[in-house]
Amino acid sequence: IVIVVVCAVVLGLILQRTRDFKSVFTSRCVEYGGYDCEKTWSTFEQAYMGKDPCQVPPESYQALIEAAPIKPACNRMMFWSKTKDVVHDFTTKKECYVTMEDTFVGSLLDGLTWCSKEGSKDTFTSGCPGWSDCVNNTVRSFWNQASASFAQAACGKVSVMLNGSIAAPFSPGSIFASVEVKNFNPAKMEKLEVVLVTQETISNCSSTSLKNLQKELPQGIAFGCTEVPESRIEDCASQPDLPCGSCW
Ligand code: APR
């Protein structure tokens, strides 16, 4: 009896987890609007369901990404690295920039962890491999594929918020450096404008790390960099009358 009860409880918890994850996914989908959420869920699920969570290559998410192509927002696209909180605080208060997390697929999965297991029909939210445990993990592969497609769509003047309080604002292992910069298309992208967010100024626009970014930009894309104190970004975000263009 004890064994049966324990099994039932464990099974109950697993099913609960799947339902919780699906319900977060679905309610975010409904809130975003404009997409068939059951269909989106099933396309998403097919990317990783029943697979070893370390054996899900980025291409697995291609069907999901093709079902919801990035709508290019020329001159308003905002990339970031090591500045997640400040950039999203800004973009939620001022609607002038669009980040990956504001797109349909990005908004569905922002902040979530998910994986399945070989032969399983469940989605788990714990016990999944960490970001660096294996290259082709369920979560990392999604962000790699989605970010590549976001970067391919970048057009006009494009912005990126980098962190000036660390020695390597342009960090080689980051998605921004390893995926996005490599997918920028000079045929549609005129310029990359760095907003270097400073608090303690460890790096500035003339630092080696920023020079490396400039060197790695595909030929034909111009480069600019402005140092902006974090407090200025926060103040500007909370003043509804100030146009975005005047924040830095
Ligand atoms: N361990 C855990 N999580 C990580 C790790 C890591 N080593 N690296 C990245 N992540 C996940 C986390 O969720 C983290 O908040 O990616 C997020 C961003 O990581 P950063 O290193 O700050 O930035 P970066 O890797 O450059 O990714 C941001 O990708 O999401 C897109 O378009 C978006 O330009 C943005 C870029």
Residues whose N, C-alpha, C, O or C-beta is under 5 A from the ligand:
A	BS01	APR	F79 W80 S81 K82 T83 K84 M100 W131 S147 S174 I175 F176 A177
